[in-house]
């Protein structure tokens, strides 16, 4: 019933305002002088005062034209005036190249073509076909067809990419976060999570995206910390007439809607902008002003967006464009299942729970960009993006807290409430300059700021008063001081980055193209990380009679009166009040500097064979200093290295529709600050800590690809790839009773070999006399990979202070899935120019994935295979009215993690099905 109510609400939820335009562009050449460019010729729309002149290279453009038919007049003193009828199509650029001379050009001399803008599927496939390097992109047209609303989901629709469940962490060809890099407009993006190298792509709405480029092979333009892929988000750059679009939406999740009650912690508000701070004088008085008790909520998701843009001419050559978007959305999620930890070699879990998890997420986005076309040779653009994302989770665990000494027979209760807030501010200034036909310059600078806070995480642990009566009264656990605590974390990261490169063309041919191009450039990244955390532990007094505790009214116990009675004291990891430096937080601070110079040569050896040969030299320095509970006295560690990174890309055009490509490169993989900081991150069933002795891996990569383009919107490709990794970094369960996880260079080397298959095919494509389409299209891609690495216990012991006893002598890389599958089938029916129906069914699958390597005869932790099915139905009912229905995760599979040798499920839950229905109205 709740679902039906939700669908009804969604049906009346959204309105938009927009206007579509197209452009005419081309080149004028002089037939009297060997078809040299003809500058300063007049180009005029007949019957109007609208027009322009060709520039020094003979190029011209008439933009922001309402779709329709125009007669364009081309004239030049002493030359024959020409009139050409041109049809302008909305959201497309019509190219008209005209040779001018003493006599009018014949029809076969005038070249008229219509090309879609960058975001269309056919335009991106054409770009992929023409490029020398390996290239794959997904644009807004395809994202809209598949009902994709965030960048993380968008990239999983491309070959060989999957997403980790419960996060925006991306796996490329089975290789996880550490092997990938993320940029925006070619400039690096910061991470919003100290646990990850890359930013969570879930927080990027596709509203801000023109297209997403995925490069799985290394080029000199990329930073060398790369072995999986570079994901480059190209932000929207608007050039049309002024428009404004307003969107409203409602959605829901089946698990959340069907939950009896939906609980969240006290304190954070629903907007995602609250930021509680730790109290003054927190040890000698009870000064916490938020409740331990929960609030109930109505789990209906809402969204709002406002998008607008405009552009106008300044003089004859200049144009100024603006684009901005503001959006807010939230979401409620609920899951219940099994959580176990510290599973022994006998298959007995030390921790054994059932759990309920309530989660509330918000995402606020504000993007603005300004593009100033100074003239046909110089363009400046500025992008500013602010994202505020929050995740509020309330988890309740029931069962065995510790089989040896805490609720050993069951009946234990652990409650944890966490509010995680991240604010990201990205600023970019970019320039493009053409000095001559041969020489150009591109540059960009960025300054990014990240602030990640966990303000006031709350945890309570209750145990039975009588262990023989697990359903009886509960008391507050006194086993460890951290069983009941409040935790405050603050992470700040600032990064400045700069790119500059210049290209020079040489070897001009008779058809006015060039055989070669030399590119020289510089890249730099300067990052500073400051992390601090304070945990206030409630030490329960064992020498006094403790009252019965009510899990639904913990405020009755944790208060000033109980502190006065001596039921508990409050202290930090350094000790109680009066300890020197007791309120000094745990800290780690890091600096990372990467400076690189690069050079490449692109050369066309023949009309069919082209190669790019490059080399990049990078100096890398990384330093970390810490003072934590694992090392209260503090210490520091650093490394620096200089890497020479060669790369090559070769393309051989077998014919007009087929290419054969090869790429090879050397790269490296850096450890992250969290992986090197000896700071202990505690979850309810798992503990993580860093390893200061971690160091970079070295990667060697090779790819071979054949691709076939039957039509402009179809492709068939097969790729083989291989990687050799020296000193690979992996998550490992350290030899301990509690199966703590850390990161180590596990052995001498690892290999990864595999293949990819991609198919985009129109099964049915019919156009009638009115050029109305009736199309069924199929998309399918698959990736298979085999990984293997050696495990060397002696190497780990020699290089670190950690004790590991690998269960196996060799194994897979962590994060690696053998098999990835993506498939979609779409049906598009056009009833008239303004009425259509579009339906897409898409499926995604990844096979078992290694989460952490087992030691001391304990099995590996493995995330089991998952298959997801989504459905999108969209229809333009009229020129102004549109309807959209989305159903996500239709199959609702169980999300499971196991310890494989012992065959014990350590985690299991379902996500529920997501529904959304929206109505749009265009004016």
HELIX and SHEET records of a PDB file:
HELIX    1   1 UNK A    2  UNK A   11  1                                  10    
HELIX    2   2 UNK A   31  UNK A   33  5                                   3    
HELIX    3   3 UNK A  107  UNK A  109  5                                   3    
HELIX    4   4 UNK A  121  UNK A  130  1                                  10    
HELIX    5   5 UNK A  140  UNK A  145  1                                   6    
HELIX    6   6 UNK A  151  UNK A  155  1                                   5    
HELIX    7   7 UNK A  177  UNK A  179  5                                   3    
HELIX    8   8 UNK A  201  UNK A  203  5                                   3    
HELIX    9   9 UNK A  206  UNK A  208  5                                   3    
HELIX   10  10 UNK A  254  UNK A  258  1                                   5    
HELIX   11  11 UNK A  481  UNK A  483  5                                   3    
HELIX   12  12 UNK A  554  UNK A  556  5                                   3    
HELIX   13  13 UNK A  560  UNK A  565  1                                   6    
HELIX   14  14 UNK A  673  UNK A  676  1                                   4    
HELIX   15  15 UNK A  793  UNK A  799  1                                   7    
SHEET    1   A 3 UNK A  36  UNK A  37  0                                        
SHEET    2   A 3 UNK A  21  UNK A  30 -1                                        
SHEET    3   A 3 UNK A  59  UNK A  66 -1                                        
SHEET    1   B 4 UNK A  36  UNK A  37  0                                        
SHEET    2   B 4 UNK A  21  UNK A  30 -1                                        
SHEET    3   B 4 UNK A  92  UNK A 100  1                                        
SHEET    4   B 4 UNK A 111  UNK A 116 -1                                        
SHEET    1   C 4 UNK A  51  UNK A  53  0                                        
SHEET    2   C 4 UNK A  42  UNK A  45 -1                                        
SHEET    3   C 4 UNK A  68  UNK A  75 -1                                        
SHEET    4   C 4 UNK A  82  UNK A  88 -1                                        
SHEET    1   D 5 UNK A 136  UNK A 139  0                                        
SHEET    2   D 5 UNK A 209  UNK A 215 -1                                        
SHEET    3   D 5 UNK A 230  UNK A 235 -1                                        
SHEET    4   D 5 UNK A 181  UNK A 184  1                                        
SHEET    5   D 5 UNK A 187  UNK A 188 -1                                        
SHEET    1   E 2 UNK A 161  UNK A 163  0                                        
SHEET    2   E 2 UNK A 170  UNK A 172 -1                                        
SHEET    1   F23 UNK A 474  UNK A 476  0                                        
SHEET    2   F23 UNK A 439  UNK A 464 -1                                        
SHEET    3   F23 UNK A 412  UNK A 434 -1                                        
SHEET    4   F23 UNK A 378  UNK A 400 -1                                        
SHEET    5   F23 UNK A 349  UNK A 375 -1                                        
SHEET    6   F23 UNK A 318  UNK A 343 -1                                        
SHEET    7   F23 UNK A 301  UNK A 314 -1                                        
SHEET    8   F23 UNK A 243  UNK A 253 -1                                        
SHEET    9   F23 UNK A 914  UNK A 921 -1                                        
SHEET   10   F23 UNK A 881  UNK A 888 -1                                        
SHEET   11   F23 UNK A 866  UNK A 876 -1                                        
SHEET   12   F23 UNK A 836  UNK A 846 -1                                        
SHEET   13   F23 UNK A 819  UNK A 830 -1                                        
SHEET   14   F23 UNK A 773  UNK A 790 -1                                        
SHEET   15   F23 UNK A 749  UNK A 767 -1                                        
SHEET   16   F23 UNK A 715  UNK A 726 -1                                        
SHEET   17   F23 UNK A 697  UNK A 708 -1                                        
SHEET   18   F23 UNK A 658  UNK A 669 -1                                        
SHEET   19   F23 UNK A 631  UNK A 655 -1                                        
SHEET   20   F23 UNK A 609  UNK A 628 -1                                        
SHEET   21   F23 UNK A 586  UNK A 604 -1                                        
SHEET   22   F23 UNK A 514  UNK A 540 -1                                        
SHEET   23   F23 UNK A 485  UNK A 508 -1                                        
SHEET    1   G15 UNK A 474  UNK A 476  0                                        
SHEET    2   G15 UNK A 439  UNK A 464 -1                                        
SHEET    3   G15 UNK A 412  UNK A 434 -1                                        
SHEET    4   G15 UNK A 378  UNK A 400 -1                                        
SHEET    5   G15 UNK A 349  UNK A 375 -1                                        
SHEET    6   G15 UNK A 318  UNK A 343 -1                                        
SHEET    7   G15 UNK A 301  UNK A 314 -1                                        
SHEET    8   G15 UNK A 243  UNK A 253 -1                                        
SHEET    9   G15 UNK A 914  UNK A 921 -1                                        
SHEET   10   G15 UNK A 881  UNK A 888 -1                                        
SHEET   11   G15 UNK A 866  UNK A 876 -1                                        
SHEET   12   G15 UNK A 836  UNK A 846 -1                                        
SHEET   13   G15 UNK A 819  UNK A 830 -1                                        
SHEET   14   G15 UNK A 773  UNK A 790 -1                                        
SHEET   15   G15 UNK A 810  UNK A 811 -1                                        
SHEET    1   H24 UNK A 474  UNK A 476  0                                        
SHEET    2   H24 UNK A 439  UNK A 464 -1                                        
SHEET    3   H24 UNK A 412  UNK A 434 -1                                        
SHEET    4   H24 UNK A 378  UNK A 400 -1                                        
SHEET    5   H24 UNK A 349  UNK A 375 -1                                        
SHEET    6   H24 UNK A 318  UNK A 343 -1                                        
SHEET    7   H24 UNK A 301  UNK A 314 -1                                        
SHEET    8   H24 UNK A 243  UNK A 253 -1                                        
SHEET    9   H24 UNK A 914  UNK A 921 -1                                        
SHEET   10   H24 UNK A 881  UNK A 888 -1                                        
SHEET   11   H24 UNK A 866  UNK A 876 -1                                        
SHEET   12   H24 UNK A 836  UNK A 846 -1                                        
SHEET   13   H24 UNK A 819  UNK A 830 -1                                        
SHEET   14   H24 UNK A 773  UNK A 790 -1                                        
SHEET   15   H24 UNK A 749  UNK A 767 -1                                        
SHEET   16   H24 UNK A 715  UNK A 726 -1                                        
SHEET   17   H24 UNK A 697  UNK A 708 -1                                        
SHEET   18   H24 UNK A 658  UNK A 669 -1                                        
SHEET   19   H24 UNK A 631  UNK A 655 -1                                        
SHEET   20   H24 UNK A 609  UNK A 628 -1                                        
SHEET   21   H24 UNK A 586  UNK A 604 -1                                        
SHEET   22   H24 UNK A 514  UNK A 540 -1                                        
SHEET   23   H24 UNK A 568  UNK A 572 -1                                        
SHEET   24   H24 UNK A 575  UNK A 576 -1                                        
SHEET    1   I 2 UNK A 263  UNK A 265  0                                        
SHEET    2   I 2 UNK A 294  UNK A 296 -1                                        
SHEET    1   J10 UNK A 474  UNK A 476  0                                        
SHEET    2   J10 UNK A 439  UNK A 464 -1                                        
SHEET    3   J10 UNK A 412  UNK A 434 -1                                        
SHEET    4   J10 UNK A 378  UNK A 400 -1                                        
SHEET    5   J10 UNK A 349  UNK A 375 -1                                        
SHEET    6   J10 UNK A 318  UNK A 343 -1                                        
SHEET    7   J10 UNK A 904  UNK A 909 -1                                        
SHEET    8   J10 UNK A 895  UNK A 899 -1                                        
SHEET    9   J10 UNK A 861  UNK A 863 -1                                        
SHEET   10   J10 UNK A 849  UNK A 852 -1                                        
SHEET    1   K 2 UNK A 680  UNK A 682  0                                        
SHEET    2   K 2 UNK A 687  UNK A 689 -1                                        
SHEET    1   L 2 UNK A 729  UNK A 733  0                                        
SHEET    2   L 2 UNK A 741  UNK A 745 -1                                        
END                                                                             
